[in-house]
Amino acid sequence: MRHIFAVSAALESQIVGEPQVLGQVKDAHRLAQDHGMIGPSLDRAYQTGFRVAKQVRTDTQIGERPVTLATAAVQLARDLHGNLMASSILMLGLGDIADLITQQLRLDGVDDVAVTGPSVRTEAFAFHHGLHYVPYEDLPVALAAADVVISAVGSGQHVITPDLMRTAIRQRRQRPVLMIDGGVPSDVDPKVDDIAAVFRYTLDDLERTVMESRRTRESELQPAWAIIDAAVADWRRTAAGTDAVPALVALRQRFETVRREVVAENPGADAEEVSRRLVNRLLHEPSVALRAMAEAGDAADLRDAFTVNRILQRLFGLDLEDRDADKDGTEER
């Protein structure tokens, strides 16, 4: 159970707190259900795991900060522009990092994505991925239209200059632009930082954000595991109570059977006589079993006898120090 809870809460993941893990566990649970491979007990276990995972994410900060370059870029875009569904993205170049960040932005609801770049493969890439293609010579126009620019050309020279961005910002009427410079070497001239409406981040900037976020998540592990352990303890208590119910039902049925037998065997006896015989009858089998365990002398049997005595003491509030108080009682088969 601890493993189910921990996996669902993404505490066992390579990236602690990774939100996609819970979705993967839910998908696996749903698939197993569709194939009739989950019974009531296992289903309860997973449903409890889902609730515990939600509690971990609600009561700790383990999933609040970005832990990959792509999610860090998306968080920066969200911080600058708010809801990204109305934002436009320009992907400049076909580098892997630009592709990953663009994919993450699309998962976050961005539909307006344009692609441009010097490579002859750019148009085919845009067509294959359902993106808007912009000829490279139209880069100034594309920059003016973009709220987020993700660059990964890596041509060895600055393809975005301060003059180019000043013109774009004027055409945007000073609306801010987030620039993710993923080029190695840099695609964007660092001097664009002097333009008030331009917010430029390099891969090193994103990496620092990611490392800080991972440290924050690691610091949340202790309270997260405390939630998991409390949930496991609660599950054990619930399971113990559930397991005890059949035994209690059987015990009640056994007592009722014995009661009827004693009453039937003593039709003329008064209440005191019937109750005395009933008590003796009910205690006869347990007494014989306890004596047999004690007389066997085997270590396991002695441990069992000691355990039974402690359970009886707790069940009935017995004072086992006063064991001679009822020695004069008689036993009846």
N, C-alpha and C positions, 0 to 999 in steps of 0.2 A: 504493500500500500504506500509505503514511503517513496518507493521508486516511481509508482504511478503518479503520485502527487508532484514529485520533484520534476519529472520529465514534462508533465503538463504545464508546470510553472516556468519551464525553461531554465531550471537551475543546473541541469546536467548537460546543457548544451555547450558547444565550443565557444559560442558567444552568449554569455549569460544574459538571460532576459529576452532573447530573440523572440519577437512576437509571432513569427510564422510557425514556431514549434507547436503552439497550442492548436492552430489550425490544422497542422499535419496530424496531430493526435485525434482531433475530431473527425478528420477525413478517414483515418484508419478505423475508428470506432463505427462510423457510418457504413463503411465497406463491409466490416464484419457483421453488422446488423443485417445488411442486405442479403448476406449469404447464410443467415441463420446461425451464426457462430458465437453469439453472445447470449448467455442466459441472464436471469434476473440479478444474480449476485454480482457477476462481472459488470453488468450494466450499471448497477448502483455504485460500484467502485469507480468507474470512469466518470459518471455524472458528478460524484463527489469530487473527483480530481479536477473537473472543469470548474467547479465552484471555488475550490481551494486556489486554483491558478488565478482566478479573477480576484480573489481576496489579496493574494500576493501582489498583484499589479496595482490594486487600489490602495493598499496600506503601506507599500514601499515605493521607492523610486527606481526599482530595478529595470523597468522598461521605458523610462521616460526620455532617455537621451540617446542620440544616434551613435551607433557603434560600427558603422561601415562608412566608407567614403561617400557612397551614393546616398545613404540616409542622412549623412551630415549635410550634404549639398541640398537635399530636399528641405531639411530643417531651416537652413539659411534662407532658402527661397520663400518658405512659409513665413519666417520672421519678417522678411522685407515686404512681401506682397499679400500676406494673409491667405485667403482662400485661393488656391492655385488654379481652380477650374477655369477662371477667366484670364489666366496668364498665357502669354505666348513664349515659346521656347525656340531658340536658334542653336542648332547643333553644328559647330564649325569643325569639320574634319571627321575622320572615321576611326579615331582612336578608341581602344577598348573602354577607357574610363569615361569618355563622352557617351558612349553607347550605354554603359551601365547606369550612369546618372540619368540619362534620358528615359531609360526603361523605368527607373524608380519614380521619376516625375510623372510618367504616364499612369503608373499604378496609383499615384496620388490624385488622379483626376484630370491631369493636363491633356487636352485634346489637340491644341494648336501647336504643332511641332514642325519646324522647318529645318531643312538640311542643306548645307552648302559646303564648299571646299574645293581645293585645287585638284583633287584626285578625279580621274575619269570614271571611277567606280561610284561616285557620289550619287548620280542620278539613278543608277540601277539599285543602289542601297535604299534610297528613299522610296522608290516604287515597290521594292520587295517588302518593306516594313510599313507601307501605307502612310508615308510622311510626305509633307509638301517639299518639293525640290525648288531651290533657288540657285540660279546660275551664279558662279563665283564672282563674276564681274558686277553682280548686283549686291555685293556684300554691304555697301553703305546703306542701301535701302532696307536690307534685312536687319541690320543693327538698329536702325531707328524703330523698327516694329517689334523688337524683342524685349521682353521683360527679364528674361534669363538667357545668358549666352554661355554655352559650354564649349570650350575650345580644346581641341586635341589634334592639332595639325602636326606639330613637332618638326617644322621645316628648317629650324635653325635660325630663324629670324622672326622679328615681331610682325605678325600679320595684322594686328590691331594696334593702331597708334593713338596718341592723345588727340591729334587733329581729327582723326576719323571719329573718335568717341565724342568730341565736342560738337561736331556737326550732328551726330545722332541724337545727342541730348537736347540740342536746340530744337530739332524736329519733334522730339518727344515732349517738348514743353517742360523740361526739367523733371519729368517722371523718372524715378530711380531705376537702375539696371544692376542686376547681380551678374558678375562675371566669374565663372569658374575656369581658371586657367590650368588646363590639364596637359599642356604641351611640355615636352621635354626635349630640348630646352623650351623656355617660356614662349608662348604665342603672343602674349599681351605685354605691351611696354609698361613696366611698373609706374611710369610717370602718369598713367591714367588715374592713379590714386589721388592726384591733385584736383581731379574733377569731383565736385561735391556730390553729384548724383550717381557716381559710379562706385560700386562696391566690389572690389576685386579680391578673390581668394585663390591661392595656389594649392597644389596637392599637399604641400607641407602644412599649410594652414588647416586643411581638412584633417590631415593625419593627427595634428595636435589636438583638434577637437575630439576626434575619435578616441585617442588615448585617454584624455581627461574623462570622457564619458564612460569608458570601460573601467577606469579606477572608481568612478562614482558607483557604477553597478556592482563592482566587487565589494565595495563597502556596505552595500545593502544585502549582501548574502546572509549575514548573521540574523537580522530580523526576518528575512524570508524563510530561512530554515526553521526559525522558531515557530512561524505560522504552520509550516509543514508538520513539525513534530507535534504541535498542539492538535492538528487535524487527525494525525495518526492515533494519538491517545484517545481522542473523541470517538474515532472509528472503532477502536478496540472496546471501549465501554459499550457502545451501541451493539457491536457484534456479540459481546458477552451476554448482554441482556437478551438479545434475540435467541442465542443458543440455549439460554436457561429456560426459556418458555416451554419447549417440549417436555423437559424433565419435570417441570412444575405441574404441567397438565397430567403427565403420567402418574406423578406422586399423588395428586388429588384423586385421580381415578382409583389408584390402589387403596388409599385411605377409605374411600367411599365403599369399595368392595368389602374390606375388612369390617367396616362399621355394620354393614348389612348382615354379614355372617354372624357377628357377635350378637346382634339384636335377635336374629332368627334362632340362634342356639340357646338363648336365655329369655324366653317369652315372659316368664313371671318375675324376673329379677327387677329390683328397683334401679333407679337412675345411678346410684352410687356404685352398685355392683356391676352394672353394665359398663359404666365409664372406666372402672378399675380393670375389668377384663379387656376392654378396648385398648387401653394404654399398654397393658402387658403384651397383647397380641401385636400391636404396631411396633413395639420395641424389640420383639423377639429376634427377628431376622437380622436387624442391624447389630444387635448385641453378639449374636453368634459369629457374624462376619468379622467384627472388630476383635473378638477374642482369638479367632483363628489367625488373623494377621499378626497379632502380638505374640502368640505362642509359636508361630513359625520361626521366629528369630532371624529371618532373612532381613538384610539391611533395607532392601527395597520395600518389603512388607512393613517394616517398622516406620519407614518414612511415610508410607501410605497411611498408616494408622495415625501418625502424628498429624498429617495433613487433614484427615477426616475429623479428628478431634478439634482442630482449629476452625474448620469450616462449621462444624456443629455449634461451636462456641459463638461464632459470629452470627449464624442463622437464628439461634434461639436465645442469645444473650446469657449464656451459661457461665456459672462460676465454677471452673474446673478445679479450683483449690479445695473446694468442699466436696470431695468425691465420696466420702463415707456417709453423707447425709441420708442417702436413700437405699442403704444396703439391705434393709429389712424387707424391701419389696419382693414380691414373688413374680416368677415368670410363667407364662402360660403359652403353650403351643397353639 
